[in-house]
Amino acid sequence: MTNYDLAVAYRIYPKVAECALGLPFSDHKFRLSEICLRSFRESLGGLRVKCWALLDGCPDEYVDLFRKYFDPQDLVLLPLPQVGHRATFAKQIEVLLGQEDSDFVYFAEDDYFYLPGQFHRLLDFLRENEDAHFASPYDHLDCYTTDLHRRPKWLRIHGGRHWRTAASTCLTFLTRRETLRETQAIFLSYRRRSIGCSMWLSLTKSRVFNPFFFSRQLVREPFFAKIIVKSWLYFWRQILFGRKWTLWVPLPGIATHLDRHALSPTIDWSALIKEEAEDIELENARRCIDSYAQVRTPEIAVGHLPSTKPLLSILILTHNDSNKFLDGCLGSIAENVSCPYEVILLDNGSTENICEQFVRQHPWIRLIRSEKNLGFNAGNNVAARCARGKHLLLLNVDTILLTDVAPAVRLLESNDHIGVVGAQAYSPSLEVRFSAGRFPRAWRLWLFQSLFLRPRCRYGPEEFHAYKVDWVEGSFFMTSAENWSAVGGFEEQNPLYGNDVDFCKATLARGLAAVQCVDAKYIHFGGFGVSRMKYLYAGFRRYHEKFSSRTEQFAANLVLRAGLIARILVYGFWCRMAKNKQIEEKFSRFIDVHRTWAQKVP
């Protein structure tokens, strides 16, 4: 007796297939793998599934990925030493034939994206149609565009959906275990360098008996002629004497292969992939916030509350909707900060009274109210004037500390030549984010991304794991109170962007360095929004007015203006061609910067 509705062998490899390049997130295999695996899990719905994960040369994070979406009793992890796709397909056959958990088996690849709650349709179709031997979730675009696949098809209606027969598909498909046993010799030939399409043509016996079609393909499409030749070379016995098997596909498909040239038609898969990615980000954010929000015990925090002058003053600004992050941020401070500290919370002109709730829950907070929104720079200056600590830590409200800040504090105190210390930032999905960079020299302003860097220049004793940088991000910004006072705090002329770079430049002028301590880690939920583009340009221009020679300032303005015009032309053309809302918004923001160029402060 079987215990599961379905047995799945899911093979995964930590590199992106070339055919996927150009699709959303194709430059990040792990993220794309999670998007596909989550979509598969959601498509399975309430089906009872036993999954074998074939991890072909995958790092440990892929193990955690499968454990995230499958219960331990339903999951078998099979690490493989980079044996390649042909060997992993053979391993899938071995696993699915050897298991006795289900009569239905599914070959899964890591580059398929599925529609939610639809997989049961594939299983029901095979269960209720004895003459259906294989089913693929993927309505291949080739069936509408190439002569090899454009053949007479049988159509059937089942479960409120149309189904058609197909000549061939890829190596993601559903079948019965007994059907696989009868056809395993054909599929195992894939390890002997046969072609997947040739295997399917021999099984469905499509196009292999038509010499006129072969002759035409030999002239027009030699590649398809080669496929037919390989069908005969490898599978002539099956073609002449074997059984004819049927392969069925739902219309429209319930999944697509992530091939930018052959996505399943009639569905906007790119948009669905982006939505899935956003859902994952929100899930990870809620998980992080919930885990840290549980740390609410005042006794733990009061234990850190200094009776005398604290070593560290943590400055946090909040305003209206940012309060949703505050509980997680404060909880992570209570859990992770071990040195004597105080928390100064500046309510930056909020129209809500949520902050009072947090003060009652965390009585160790010092609350400061401002009747109006002072902005990030002026708000931190006000909070810093109220601080009693030897050192200041400016911490964004939309952050969560993952580790103690003690390594950053020790680093700051260990060397008189260090003025500013930053930490290693992570995204809500725990991917490393750039949180340090280079000064915006004129030639770097052609491409803003070049201002960020992954630090490589070690600084100080080995034990601190510190790297020298030009500037560190303001979301985690530690400096001594003495240095803050000497520099004069943040420049208040521009309420956003560039304050961290300006401060680090002024600190460097005092002979002190900015360093990044990678042993201090935190999650940052926020990021740059295109609606603030004008502040970014204003920050660059103000930096060069303050710190650059006239020649450098002229060059920077020239590069910024030329780059702005180039972006307006490119995005304007792209906007007209693509009709994409995100592109339209970026275009409008660049136009806004151009219109307000004469205003040095937006």
ZAMARGU-4260 file (C-alpha; in steps of 0.2 Angstrom, whole numbers, plus 5000, padded with zeros to 4 digits):
<rodrens>
0) 5000/5000/5000 | 5007/5017/4995 | 5008/5031/5008 | 5009/5046/4996 | 5000/5053/4981
5) 5016/5057/4972 | 5034/5053/4973 | 5046/5067/4966 | 5064/5067/4961 | 5069/5085/4961
10) 5086/5088/4953 | 5095/5105/4956 | 5112/5112/4951 | 5119/5129/4958 | 5122/5137/4941
15) 5110/5146/4929 | 5107/5138/4912 | 5111/5149/4898 | 5093/5149/4891 | 5087/5157/4907
20) 5098/5173/4905 | 5087/5188/4903 | 5073/5182/4914 | 5070/5190/4931 | 5083/5185/4944
25) 5093/5174/4931 | 5108/5182/4938 | 5106/5174/4955 | 5104/5155/4954 | 5100/5153/4973
30) 5086/5166/4973 | 5079/5159/4957 | 5080/5141/4964 | 5069/5147/4979 | 5057/5155/4968
35) 5054/5139/4958 | 5054/5127/4972 | 5042/5138/4982 | 5030/5139/4966 | 5031/5120/4965
40) 5027/5118/4983 | 5012/5129/4981 | 5007/5121/4965 | 5006/5104/4975 | 4993/5111/4986
45) 4986/5097/4998 | 4994/5082/4989 | 5004/5070/5000 | 5021/5071/4992 | 5038/5062/4996
50) 5052/5072/4988 | 5070/5066/4984 | 5081/5081/4982 | 5096/5077/4971 | 5109/5091/4975
55) 5122/5091/4962 | 5137/5100/4969 | 5126/5112/4979 | 5132/5121/4994 | 5123/5119/5011
60) 5111/5133/5009 | 5102/5122/4996 | 5099/5109/5009 | 5091/5122/5020 | 5081/5128/5006
65) 5072/5111/5004 | 5070/5109/5023 | 5061/5126/5022 | 5048/5119/5010 | 5046/5101/5014
70) 5044/5092/5031 | 5058/5081/5037 | 5048/5065/5036 | 5043/5069/5018 | 5061/5074/5012
75) 5076/5063/5007 | 5092/5073/5003 | 5104/5066/4991 | 5120/5076/4989 | 5130/5072/4973
80) 5148/5078/4968 | 5144/5088/4952 | 5140/5073/4941 | 5131/5083/4928 | 5113/5083/4921
85) 5114/5066/4912 | 5120/5057/4928 | 5107/5066/4939 | 5093/5061/4927 | 5099/5043/4928
90) 5099/5044/4947 | 5081/5051/4946 | 5076/5035/4937 | 5085/5024/4950 | 5076/5033/4964
95) 5059/5033/4957 | 5059/5015/4952 | 5067/5010/4969 | 5054/5019/4980 | 5037/5011/4985
100) 5029/5026/4992 | 5018/5030/4977 | 5012/5023/4961 | 5015/5040/4952 | 5032/5047/4949
105) 5037/5065/4944 | 5054/5070/4937 | 5057/5088/4942 | 5070/5101/4937 | 5075/5116/4946
110) 5071/5129/4932 | 5052/5127/4931 | 5040/5139/4938 | 5022/5133/4942 | 5005/5140/4944
115) 4998/5139/4962 | 4987/5124/4967 | 4986/5117/4949 | 4997/5101/4950 | 4983/5090/4956
120) 4975/5092/4938 | 4990/5083/4931 | 4989/5069/4943 | 4970/5068/4941 | 4972/5067/4922
125) 4984/5052/4923 | 4974/5043/4936 | 4957/5044/4926 | 4964/5041/4909 | 4972/5024/4907
130) 4977/5028/4889 | 4987/5043/4895 | 5005/5037/4899 | 5015/5053/4902 | 5009/5071/4906
135) 5020/5087/4906 | 5015/5103/4915 | 5024/5113/4901 | 5015/5118/4885 | 5031/5120/4875
140) 5031/5135/4863 | 5039/5124/4849 | 5022/5115/4847 | 5016/5131/4839 | 5032/5137/4830
145) 5042/5122/4823 | 5037/5109/4810 | 5044/5095/4820 | 5031/5097/4834 | 5017/5105/4823
150) 5007/5089/4820 | 4989/5083/4821 | 4985/5082/4840 | 4971/5073/4849 | 4961/5085/4860
155) 4952/5080/4876 | 4943/5090/4890 | 4946/5085/4908 | 4943/5094/4924 | 4937/5110/4915
160) 4953/5111/4905 | 4958/5106/4887 | 4972/5094/4885 | 4982/5089/4869 | 4994/5076/4864
165) 5012/5081/4861 | 5026/5073/4851 | 5040/5078/4863 | 5043/5088/4879 | 5058/5091/4891
170) 5064/5080/4905 | 5051/5086/4918 | 5036/5075/4917 | 5024/5064/4927 | 5021/5046/4924
175) 5016/5029/4933 | 5030/5019/4941 | 5025/5004/4930 | 5026/5014/4914 | 5043/5021/4919
180) 5049/5003/4922 | 5044/4998/4905 | 5052/5013/4896 | 5067/5015/4908 | 5079/5008/4894
185) 5074/5022/4883 | 5077/5036/4896 | 5093/5028/4902 | 5100/5031/4885 | 5101/5049/4889
190) 5117/5045/4899 | 5124/5038/4883 | 5122/5056/4875 | 5106/5053/4866 | 5094/5069/4865
195) 5079/5071/4875 | 5068/5075/4860 | 5074/5059/4851 | 5069/5049/4866 | 5051/5056/4866
200) 5049/5054/4847 | 5054/5036/4848 | 5041/5034/4862 | 5027/5044/4854 | 5032/5038/4836
205) 5030/5055/4829 | 5038/5061/4813 | 5050/5046/4812 | 5041/5036/4798 | 5039/5051/4786
210) 5054/5052/4774 | 5047/5067/4765 | 5047/5077/4781 | 5064/5071/4785 | 5070/5077/4768
215) 5062/5094/4770 | 5070/5096/4787 | 5087/5091/4780 | 5086/5106/4769 | 5077/5119/4780
220) 5082/5114/4798 | 5096/5102/4799 | 5096/5101/4818 | 5078/5093/4818 | 5084/5081/4805
225) 5098/5076/4816 | 5085/5073/4830 | 5076/5061/4819 | 5093/5052/4814 | 5097/5050/4832
230) 5080/5043/4836 | 5083/5029/4823 | 5101/5026/4829 | 5097/5024/4847 | 5080/5018/4847
235) 5076/5008/4831 | 5070/4993/4840 | 5057/5004/4850 | 5052/5013/4834 | 5049/4997/4824
240) 5043/4985/4837 | 5039/4994/4853 | 5023/5001/4860 | 5017/5018/4855 | 5015/5029/4871
245) 5005/5045/4873 | 5011/5061/4880 | 4998/5074/4886 | 4999/5092/4890 | 4986/5104/4898
250) 4981/5120/4889 | 4987/5132/4895 | 5001/5125/4903 | 5002/5124/4922 | 5021/5127/4922
255) 5034/5134/4911 | 5052/5130/4908 | 5063/5145/4911 | 5069/5147/4893 | 5068/5165/4888
260) 5064/5160/4870 | 5051/5146/4874 | 5040/5151/4889 | 5023/5143/4889 | 5011/5154/4879
265) 4996/5165/4885 | 5003/5168/4902 | 5014/5183/4909 | 5027/5172/4918 | 5039/5186/4921
270) 5026/5195/4931 | 5022/5180/4941 | 5040/5176/4945 | 5042/5194/4951 | 5026/5192/4962
275) 5033/5176/4969 | 5050/5184/4973 | 5040/5198/4982 | 5030/5186/4992 | 5047/5177/4998
280) 5054/5194/5003 | 5039/5197/5014 | 5039/5180/5021 | 5057/5182/5026 | 5054/5199/5033
285) 5039/5193/5044 | 5049/5178/5050 | 5064/5190/5055 | 5052/5202/5063 | 5042/5189/5072
290) 5057/5180/5079 | 5065/5196/5086 | 5049/5204/5092 | 5047/5189/5104 | 5061/5197/5114
295) 5051/5209/5125 | 5056/5205/5142 | 5060/5221/5151 | 5071/5212/5164 | 5083/5207/5150
300) 5084/5225/5144 | 5085/5233/5161 | 5100/5222/5164 | 5109/5232/5151 | 5103/5248/5157
305) 5118/5258/5163 | 5116/5266/5180 | 5130/5278/5175 | 5136/5285/5159 | 5133/5272/5145
310) 5146/5266/5133 | 5135/5266/5118 | 5120/5277/5113 | 5109/5269/5100 | 5099/5283/5090
315) 5083/5277/5081 | 5072/5288/5071 | 5054/5283/5067 | 5039/5291/5058 | 5022/5284/5055
320) 5022/5268/5045 | 5040/5264/5050 | 5033/5259/5067 | 5029/5242/5059 | 5048/5238/5060
325) 5051/5246/5077 | 5046/5231/5088 | 5058/5219/5078 | 5072/5232/5079 | 5070/5235/5098
330) 5069/5216/5101 | 5085/5213/5092 | 5094/5226/5102 | 5088/5219/5118 | 5094/5202/5113
335) 5111/5206/5105 | 5119/5221/5113 | 5129/5216/5127 | 5138/5232/5132 | 5130/5246/5143
340) 5119/5256/5131 | 5104/5268/5130 | 5092/5269/5116 | 5086/5286/5111 | 5070/5285/5100
345) 5066/5301/5091 | 5048/5302/5085 | 5050/5312/5069 | 5034/5321/5068 | 5022/5306/5068
350) 5004/5308/5067 | 5001/5292/5077 | 5005/5289/5095 | 5012/5271/5092 | 5028/5275/5100
355) 5020/5277/5118 | 5016/5258/5117 | 5034/5253/5114 | 5040/5264/5128 | 5028/5255/5140
360) 5034/5238/5133 | 5052/5244/5134 | 5054/5256/5148 | 5073/5258/5145 | 5069/5268/5129
365) 5072/5287/5130 | 5058/5295/5119 | 5060/5312/5111 | 5046/5320/5101 | 5047/5332/5087
370) 5032/5341/5081 | 5037/5341/5063 | 5047/5329/5052 | 5065/5335/5053 | 5072/5323/5041
375) 5085/5310/5043 | 5100/5321/5045 | 5093/5335/5057 | 5083/5321/5067 | 5099/5312/5071
380) 5108/5328/5076 | 5094/5331/5088 | 5095/5314/5095 | 5114/5315/5096 | 5113/5331/5107
385) 5103/5321/5119 | 5115/5306/5120 | 5126/5302/5135 | 5136/5288/5128 | 5155/5288/5124
390) 5150/5281/5106 | 5135/5284/5095 | 5127/5270/5084 | 5114/5277/5071 | 5103/5263/5067
395) 5089/5263/5055 | 5072/5258/5062 | 5070/5246/5047 | 5084/5235/5053 | 5087/5220/5064
400) 5103/5216/5072 | 5109/5198/5069 | 5124/5198/5080 | 5131/5208/5095 | 5138/5225/5091
405) 5152/5222/5103 | 5165/5218/5089 | 5162/5235/5081 | 5163/5244/5098 | 5180/5235/5102
410) 5186/5239/5084 | 5182/5258/5087 | 5191/5258/5104 | 5206/5248/5098 | 5213/5260/5086
415) 5214/5279/5088 | 5215/5281/5069 | 5198/5274/5066 | 5184/5287/5066 | 5168/5277/5059
420) 5163/5259/5059 | 5150/5250/5049 | 5143/5233/5048 | 5139/5219/5036 | 5121/5222/5029
425) 5110/5208/5023 | 5093/5208/5014 | 5077/5200/5022 | 5082/5184/5012 | 5099/5185/5020
430) 5108/5189/5005 | 5124/5200/5007 | 5120/5218/5003 | 5133/5231/4999 | 5134/5243/5014
435) 5151/5252/5010 | 5159/5260/4996 | 5170/5273/4987 | 5170/5292/4987 | 5160/5298/4972
440) 5174/5304/4961 | 5169/5312/4945 | 5173/5298/4934 | 5164/5286/4945 | 5147/5295/4943
445) 5145/5288/4925 | 5138/5272/4934 | 5132/5275/4952 | 5134/5256/4955 | 5152/5258/4954
450) 5152/5268/4971 | 5148/5252/4980 | 5161/5239/4983 | 5164/5223/4992 | 5179/5227/5004
455) 5195/5218/5001 | 5208/5229/5010 | 5210/5222/5028 | 5213/5234/5042 | 5219/5232/5059
460) 5222/5216/5069 | 5216/5200/5061 | 5204/5196/5075 | 5193/5211/5070 | 5189/5205/5052
465) 5189/5224/5047 | 5191/5232/5030 | 5196/5249/5026 | 5183/5258/5015 | 5179/5276/5010
470) 5162/5277/5018 | 5149/5265/5027 | 5130/5265/5025 | 5120/5276/5037 | 5108/5262/5042
475) 5122/5256/5054 | 5134/5270/5057 | 5145/5270/5073 | 5157/5284/5078 | 5163/5291/5094
480) 5154/5306/5102 | 5170/5316/5101 | 5172/5313/5082 | 5153/5317/5080 | 5156/5333/5089
485) 5172/5338/5080 | 5164/5335/5062 | 5148/5344/5067 | 5136/5330/5065 | 5126/5328/5048
490) 5124/5342/5036 | 5106/5347/5037 | 5104/5355/5020 | 5099/5339/5011 | 5087/5329/5021
495) 5092/5313/5012 | 5106/5304/5005 | 5125/5308/5005 | 5126/5312/5024 | 5135/5296/5027
500) 5148/5299/5013 | 5150/5318/5018 | 5153/5313/5036 | 5166/5300/5032 | 5175/5312/5021
505) 5176/5325/5035 | 5182/5311/5046 | 5195/5307/5034 | 5201/5325/5034 | 5204/5323/5053
510) 5216/5309/5049 | 5203/5295/5054 | 5198/5280/5043 | 5181/5272/5040 | 5181/5254/5042
515) 5168/5240/5040 | 5167/5226/5053 | 5160/5211/5045 | 5158/5202/5062 | 5144/5214/5065
520) 5129/5209/5055 | 5111/5216/5052 | 5096/5215/5041 | 5091/5230/5032 | 5073/5230/5025
525) 5074/5247/5016 | 5083/5253/5001 | 5084/5266/4988 | 5068/5272/4980 | 5067/5280/4963
530) 5055/5293/4970 | 5070/5300/4979 | 5081/5302/4964 | 5083/5321/4965 | 5090/5319/4983
535) 5103/5307/4977 | 5109/5320/4963 | 5108/5334/4975 | 5119/5324/4987 | 5133/5321/4974
540) 5133/5339/4969 | 5134/5345/4987 | 5148/5333/4991 | 5159/5341/4977 | 5155/5358/4982
545) 5161/5355/5000 | 5176/5344/4996 | 5182/5345/4978 | 5193/5357/4969 | 5184/5368/4956
550) 5191/5357/4942 | 5184/5341/4950 | 5168/5350/4954 | 5166/5355/4936 | 5170/5338/4930
555) 5157/5330/4942 | 5143/5342/4936 | 5148/5338/4918 | 5147/5319/4921 | 5131/5320/4931
560) 5122/5331/4918 | 5128/5321/4903 | 5123/5305/4912 | 5106/5312/4916 | 5103/5317/4898
565) 5108/5300/4893 | 5097/5291/4905 | 5082/5302/4900 | 5085/5297/4881 | 5087/5279/4885
570) 5072/5278/4897 | 5062/5289/4886 | 5064/5277/4871 | 5062/5261/4883 | 5047/5269/4890
575) 5039/5271/4873 | 5043/5253/4868 | 5040/5243/4883 | 5025/5252/4891 | 5031/5247/4908
580) 5026/5256/4924 | 5042/5255/4933 | 5051/5261/4917 | 5039/5276/4916 | 5042/5280/4934
585) 5061/5281/4932 | 5059/5291/4916 | 5048/5304/4926 | 5060/5305/4940 | 5075/5308/4929
590) 5064/5322/4920 | 5060/5329/4938 | 5079/5330/4942 | 5082/5339/4925 | 5068/5352/4929
595) 5075/5355/4947 | 5093/5355/4942 | 5095/5374/4946 | 5089/5371/4964 | 5104/5365/4974
600) 5092/5359/4987 | 5077/5349/4981
</rodrens>
